[in-house]
Amino acid sequence: MNGVARQSYFDNDGVRLHYLEWGEPSEGGPSMLLLHGLSSNARFWERTVAQLTSRYVVALDQRNHGLSDRPLEGNHNPTFVADAHALAAHLALRRPVVVGHSWGATIALEYAAAHAGDTGALSVIDGPVWTTRMKWDDIKEFVQPPFPLYTALDDAYQAQARYIPGAWGDDLKPFVDAGLVREEGGWRSTLTVPVRYDILQAMFGADTASLWQAVSSPASVLLARSGPPDFIHMKEEGAKELEAHLPSARVRWFDTPHDIPLYQPAEIAAELEHLAEHAAHPETA
């Protein structure tokens, strides 16, 4: 099993980016590059990484998240893809398994489409399937609530516990801490509302069908079945389209809410190990 994460920084185009790494580059075959979701950070992955066998794993704090810099401009998908690819180059990762959750899955998909020759495999965890049926103009109001100001860290822990019922544990406190910045009166998300607006607009504007068509590496799609019925139905329809157009993609459903790696880290780790083995030995998968 992988142990405690090591913390490091690197610069990309003048932006200082923080990342975590586990294991050694020579261990366990293909390395893994993990990309968290919106308003999240690299420590989201710690439960999953703890369940992986000996393997080199890297998790990026994407800009405006965690301990990375927080530029106000340039927060669009190609920039986030460039950050992830720059980290892979910085660490000399050779054809890593690129894994993304939620919004991070959109960035992972764009990475695999833009850098097909540099991608060993792709895993999309409750992220974009074949097409995006929700349109930005229809949802931009209700996906933009204000970020709360927590007067005490315990308030932030309790809020996260309510958000992930049944999955909370004290091991997630560092994850919550990494997503907050101190300001007058308490703690608030490292992400700001204007930056979140830019990210969401780009995410819902992505042509996911064209991106999937450009993916040539082995791929897995891991989807959460718990959630609003209309949203689940859209995912089901998208998954059917994906399987029809890309039958080599492995689709699996989990009976959890959106944050599957927090609920079933061992199962997610097993899926990622299977995908890594597929990337290393495609003829035996």
N, C-alpha and C positions, 0 to 999 in steps of 0.2 A: 504494500500500500504506500502511496505517496505521503510524505510527512508535512512539516510546517513550510509555508510559502516563504520564498525569499523576495524582497522588494527591490525594484530597480527603476531607473528612469532613462529615457532617451529623448532626443529632440527630433522633431520632424517639421521642417519648414518654419522654424522659430517657435514652435509650440512644444513645451515640455510635457511628456506623457509618462504616466506611471504604469507599471505592470508588475504582476506577480508571476513567479515561476516555481515549478516543482520538478524534482528529479534532475537528471543529467541528459544532455543532448544525445549521448551514445546509447541510452537505455531504451528498450521496449519498442524498437521499430519506429514507425511514423510518429512524429511529434503532433501535439494538438494545440491549436490556437483558438481560444475561447473569447467570444464577444457577448457581453451582457446586454440587457434590454434598456429601455428608456427609464431614466430616474433610478438606475441601478448602478452597480459598480463591480469590479473584478472579484470581490469577496463573495458575490452571489454564488460562485462556482465551488466554494471550498468543500461543501458536503459531497458534491459529485467527485471532485478530484481525490478526496480521501478514500473513495471506493475504487479508484482505478488501480490497476497493477502497475508495476514499475514502468513508468513512461514519462518522457519529458513533456510538460504541459505549461503553457503560457496563457495568462489571462490579462487582457488589456483594460485599463481604465480609459474608456473613450473620452475624447476631449469634452469638457464641461461635466464630467462625472468623476467621482472618487477624488483621487489626489492629483489628477491631471490638470493642466492649465484650463482656463475658462474664457477662451476668446469669444467675443460677441458676434464676429462675422465669420462667414465661410462654413457654417454648420449645415452642409449639404452632403448627400450620400457619397459622391466621389471623394470628398475630403476625408470622410471616415474610412472609406475603403483604402485610400492612400495611407492613412495612419496605420492601419492594420498591416498592409503590405510592407510599409517601412519597418515595422517591428519585426516582421518575418525576415526581412533583409538584414536588419541590425543583428539578429540572433543566428543568421545563416540557417534558417529553417528550410529544409529541403522537402518540398511538396507536403506541407502539413495537412492534417485533418482540420478543416475550418468549421467551427461550431458556433452557432448563434442562437440566442433566445429572444423571441419577441421582435422588437425593433432591431436588435443585434442580429437576428436571423435575416432580416432584409439586407444588412450590410454584408453578412456572410455570403448570401446568395449573389450579391453584386460582385463581391470579391471572386467567387468561383467562376462567374461569367466573364469578368474582365481579365482574370489571371488563370485561365484554364490550365495552362502549362505548369503553373506553380502551385496547383491545388491537388493534394492527394485524394481528398474526399471532402464531402460537404454534409453537415448535419443541420437541419432547420428544426428548431424546437419551438413549437406553437408560434410559428411565423408564417410567412407568405406561401400559400399554395398557388395553384395555377394562375388565378386572376384575383384582383382586388375588387370586390363588389361594392365596398363602401367608398363613397366619393367624399372628397375633402369638404366641399361646400355644404354637404348635408350633415357633417359631424363636427365641424371645427368649433362650434360653440360648446358642446357638452364634453369634449375631450380636453378642455382648457380650464379646469378649476384652478383657483389660486393655490399656491404652495403654503401649507400651514407653517406658522412659527411656533416651535416647541420651546416652552420656557424651561423645561428640564428634559434630559435625555430619557428618563423613564417614560415621559409622555410619548416620545418617539418610538420607544420599544413597544409600548402598549398599542400604539396605532398600527405598527407592523404586525403585531400579534393578531389584531382584529382583521387585518387584510389577508392574512394567510391562516385561517382557522385550522387548527389541528397540526400545523407544521412548525409553529414557533418553538424556539428553544434558546437558551442563553448563548449557545454557540453562534447565533446570528447577531449578537450585539455588535461585534466588530464590523459586520456588513452594514448595519444601520449607521454606526458612527462614521464610516467611510463615505456615506452619502450625504452628510450634513456639513455645513460650514457655520462657524460662530459669527453672529452679528449682534447688534445691540438688542438686548431683550431675550436672546435665546439662540436657537439653532434652526436653520432653514436649509432646504435642498441646495446642493451645489448647482443644480440646473435652475435657470431662470425661465420665467414664462415666455419672453420673446424667443429665446433659443429653442425652447420646447416647441413653440409654434413653427419655427423654421424646420425642425426635424420631422415633426408630424406631417407637415405639408409635403415634404419631400418623400416621406415614407408612403403616404397614400397616393402620391402621384407616380410611383414607380410602375413601370410596365413589367410586372412580374412574369407574365407568360413569355415575353421575349427573353428575359433573363434566364428562365428555366431552360429555354431552348438552346441557350449558349453554354449550358453546363455539360461538361464531358466526363467529369469524375464520378466515381460511385457516390450515391447520395442516400440519405435517410431523412424522413420527415416524421417527427414525433409530436403528436397532437393531443391536447387536453380535451376530454369529452365533457367536463363540467363547466357550466357557464350559461349565459342567456341563450334560450333555445334558438332564436333567430341567428345568432352568431355561430352557434354550433352547426346549424343547417348550412350556412355559407361555407364553413370549413369542410363539411362533408362533401358538398358539391365541388369545391375546389380540389379536394383530395381525389375525387373520382376523375376529374379532368386531368390532373397530374398523372395519375396511374395510366390513363388512356394514352397520353402523349409521351410519357416517360416511364414505361413499364419496368425499367431497371431500378427505379427509385423504391426504396423500402419504406412503406408507410405503416406506422403503428400508433394506436390510440391508447391513452392512459386515462383512467377514471379519476382524474384529479382536476383541480382548478389550473389556471394559466401557468403558474410557476412550478411546473412539473419537477425540475431538479431539486426544489426544496422539499417536495413531498415524497418523491421516490428516487433519491440519489443513486442507490445501488442499481436500480433498473436502468436509469439513464446511463450510468457508467458502463453497464454491460452492453448496452446498445452502441456506445461509442467505441468500446473495445472491439465489438464485432465489425464495426465500420472500418476501424484502423486495420484490422486483419484483412478485410476485403481490399483496402488500399494497398497493403503490402503484398498480398497474394491473390490478385483478382481471379486467377484461373481456378482457385479452390473454393471461391465463395458461392 
